Amino acid sequence: MAQDYGILITAPGADANNPAGNQIVMDTSNPFIKIDTQNPAGFTTLLLLITNDPTEPVFPATDRYTVVAQFAHGYKYIPSLESLFFVQTLAPGLNGGMQYFLDTGFLGAHTADDGVYMYAVADATNVYIIVDKFNDQSGVGANNPLNGTTLQITLHVFVEDIGV
Amino acid sequence: MPLTSPYQDNALTPAPQADTGFKVSKPGYDVNRTSGQNMIFNSSWPSLAIAYEKIIPTPSGAITVPHNLKFPPFTMAWAYNPDPSGIGNVGSRLFPTVDSTNVYLNTTAAKIIVRCFRLDLSRDIDYTLAPGDSFNGPYDPNYGIKFVKPNKDINSRDLRDFAVHSRAQSPLILSVKTEKTIPSANVGTGIGNVVQYTSKLKYPAWVYAYTKQSTGKYVFAPYYSQSYPRLFTDGFKAYIGYTGTDIGATIVILRDPMFAAQQTSIQY
């Protein structure tokens, strides 16, 4: 909310008394979304090596989820999270995947009826890296082993909660 | 292998410079010598300030949320829902479509928080690179600067209570590139008109991209998506093509490194 006190800084050349919204560099009425520099979990890069293949779904279930990594973020509420995945090495046979993705992405598939996703989420204690293997129809799709897959996963755990 | 591209970079739009300003470095870093990524705040370039925030309870289907900022803001939202893995209720991020007036959502969740940042997706700008690195000293909790939010305690230990706190860093903007500075060589290529940026940073940085519809709406472009729109990037070079009825694209480049200097090895 607007205040009668605080600090307002505009871009060079912009009038601080009546700035356009996109000319404001800093306004203490508008908090920054921020990362605690003293929280080691605030900015983390994981180097994940998968040697134990996550379980495949068993028909009639189409999806099987596996938590492949988790760590405590240090807060007692659900923080706002963003994540960036870089696939360094992908297990052989997986096709059509993304080399880089934000938050959730497709690692690849063997056929049009199967595949693997990976994503990151947070609850009130931990950050989780989760693999989602799916197979649309029993006997039609193929398994997608992930043994040997390596990824760099960077996570920004912001101080700000998600409103719950 | 670095990302290669047959396209040219957009023209530069240098931000106005000034000899006066205000800057705060991360704890332990020399404010006069440290690199840009070690700044908490620098008035020479913006951080991600939250210009508009709204919590939407039990959203379902298509929803329009007016932000009325008069510019299309870089926007993130987090949805609160049970995760299908069974671990419980979690927050997961999404990038909604935006224009100069509204945020457009189309998702179902127990709750969604929308945050529009004070970053104009329609405006090209290139902020200055900062000088090189310097030493890192220990954190001193008795030294720094902080601005508390209205009705919050200045002595609070909860960083959520502060608009600015020199212990907490916000993502830092390096550049914004749009269709307005496309070189002629990037017009009418095989993937449409191409917005491209090559970073001068010594490390790969976070990048986000959007395509712009004829209605003025900005639609988020995921990295290497299998379908349009999509952004190609390795953190050094980034490019996006827009085609069909779309009239533009925007790339937002941060100073924040893609990867931490020290990485944690995990084996599953």
Contacts between the chains, C-beta under 8 A, distances in Angstrom:
chain1	res1	chain2	res2	distance
A	1	B	150	6.5
A	3	B	150	6.2
A	6	B	147	6.7
A	6	B	163	7.9
A	7	B	22	7.9
A	7	B	147	6.8
A	9	B	21	7.5
A	9	B	22	6.1
A	9	B	43	4.9
A	11	B	15	6.9
A	11	B	16	6.0
A	12	B	15	7.7
A	12	B	16	3.8
A	12	B	17	6.3
A	12	B	18	3.8
A	13	B	16	4.9
A	20	B	70	7.6
A	20	B	71	7.9
A	21	B	51	6.6
A	21	B	69	5.3
A	21	B	70	5.9
A	21	B	71	6.0
A	21	B	118	6.7
A	21	B	120	7.9
A	22	B	71	4.7
A	22	B	118	7.1
A	22	B	119	7.8
A	22	B	120	3.8
A	22	B	123	6.0
A	24	B	49	7.6
A	24	B	118	6.0
A	25	B	43	5.2
A	25	B	45	7.6
A	25	B	46	5.1
A	26	B	22	7.5
A	26	B	41	6.5
A	26	B	43	6.5
A	26	B	46	7.6
A	26	B	47	7.7
A	26	B	49	6.7
A	26	B	164	7.3
A	27	B	49	6.6
A	27	B	118	7.6
A	28	B	147	4.4
A	28	B	163	4.7
A	28	B	164	6.2
A	29	B	163	7.2
A	30	B	49	4.4
A	30	B	50	5.6
A	30	B	51	5.5
A	30	B	118	6.2
A	30	B	163	6.9
A	31	B	49	7.1
A	31	B	50	5.5
A	31	B	149	6.3
A	31	B	162	7.0
A	31	B	163	3.9
A	31	B	164	7.3
A	32	B	41	7.7
A	32	B	47	5.1
A	32	B	48	6.2
A	32	B	49	5.3
A	32	B	50	7.1
A	32	B	163	6.9
A	32	B	164	6.2
A	32	B	168	7.6
A	32	B	170	3.6
A	33	B	48	5.1
A	33	B	49	8.0
A	33	B	50	5.8
A	33	B	115	6.6
A	33	B	117	7.3
A	33	B	170	5.8
A	33	B	171	7.2
A	34	B	159	6.8
A	34	B	165	7.1
A	34	B	168	3.7
A	34	B	169	6.1
A	34	B	170	4.7
A	35	B	168	6.3
A	35	B	169	5.4
A	35	B	170	7.5
A	36	B	159	5.7
A	36	B	167	6.4
A	36	B	168	5.3
A	37	B	26	5.2
A	37	B	27	6.1
A	37	B	40	7.8
A	37	B	139	7.6
A	37	B	167	5.8
A	37	B	168	6.5
A	37	B	169	5.5
A	38	B	27	7.2
A	38	B	139	5.6
A	38	B	167	5.9
A	43	B	260	5.7
A	44	B	260	6.1
A	44	B	264	6.5
A	45	B	259	4.6
A	45	B	260	4.0
A	45	B	262	7.9
A	45	B	263	4.4
A	45	B	264	7.2
A	46	B	263	6.9
A	46	B	264	5.4
A	46	B	265	7.8
A	46	B	266	5.3
A	47	B	263	4.8
A	47	B	264	6.8
A	47	B	265	4.7
A	47	B	266	6.9
A	48	B	266	5.1
A	48	B	267	7.7
A	48	B	268	6.7
A	49	B	265	7.2
A	49	B	266	7.3
A	49	B	267	4.8
A	49	B	268	7.4
A	50	B	267	7.8
A	50	B	268	5.1
A	51	B	267	5.9
A	51	B	268	7.0
A	52	B	268	5.6
A	54	B	268	7.7
A	63	B	84	6.7
A	65	B	83	7.8
A	65	B	84	6.1
A	65	B	85	3.4
A	65	B	86	6.9
A	66	B	85	7.7
A	67	B	85	6.5
A	67	B	87	6.6
A	68	B	268	4.1
A	69	B	266	5.0
A	69	B	268	6.3
A	78	B	80	7.1
A	78	B	89	7.6
A	78	B	90	6.9
A	78	B	91	4.6
A	79	B	91	7.5
A	80	B	76	7.7
A	80	B	78	5.4
A	80	B	91	6.7
A	80	B	93	7.3
A	80	B	113	7.8
A	80	B	115	7.9
A	81	B	78	7.6
A	81	B	91	6.4
A	81	B	92	7.9
A	81	B	93	6.5
A	82	B	76	7.5
A	82	B	93	5.6
A	84	B	206	6.6
A	84	B	258	6.0
A	86	B	258	7.2
A	86	B	259	7.7
A	96	B	226	6.8
A	98	B	222	7.9
A	98	B	223	6.2
A	98	B	224	4.1
A	98	B	225	7.4
A	99	B	224	5.9
A	100	B	223	4.5
A	100	B	224	6.0
A	100	B	233	6.5
A	100	B	234	7.1
A	100	B	235	7.9
A	101	B	222	6.6
A	101	B	223	4.9
A	101	B	224	6.6
A	102	B	93	7.9
A	102	B	208	7.9
A	102	B	222	6.7
A	102	B	223	6.0
A	103	B	92	6.9
A	103	B	93	5.1
A	103	B	94	7.9
A	104	B	92	7.5
A	105	B	222	7.6
A	105	B	223	7.3
A	105	B	224	7.9
A	106	B	226	7.0
A	119	B	92	7.2
A	121	B	83	5.6
A	121	B	87	7.9
A	121	B	90	3.9
A	121	B	91	6.6
A	121	B	92	4.9
A	122	B	90	6.0
A	122	B	91	5.6
A	123	B	83	8.0
A	123	B	87	6.5
A	123	B	88	5.4
A	123	B	89	6.4
A	123	B	90	4.9
A	123	B	91	7.8
A	128	B	83	7.7
A	128	B	85	7.5
A	128	B	87	6.0
A	128	B	90	7.3
A	130	B	83	7.3
A	130	B	85	5.2
A	130	B	87	7.8
A	132	B	84	7.6
A	132	B	85	7.6
A	152	B	259	5.8
A	152	B	263	7.0
A	154	B	258	5.9
A	154	B	259	5.5
A	154	B	260	6.6
A	156	B	171	7.6
A	156	B	256	7.7
A	159	B	159	4.3
A	159	B	160	5.6
A	159	B	168	5.8
A	160	B	50	8.0
A	160	B	115	7.8
A	160	B	160	6.1
A	161	B	160	6.6
A	162	B	78	4.1
A	162	B	80	5.7
A	162	B	91	4.0
A	162	B	111	7.6
A	162	B	113	5.1
A	163	B	55	4.1
A	163	B	78	7.6
A	163	B	80	7.3
A	163	B	111	6.1
A	163	B	112	8.0
A	163	B	113	3.8
A	164	B	80	5.0
A	164	B	89	7.7
A	164	B	91	7.7
A	164	B	110	7.8
A	164	B	111	5.7
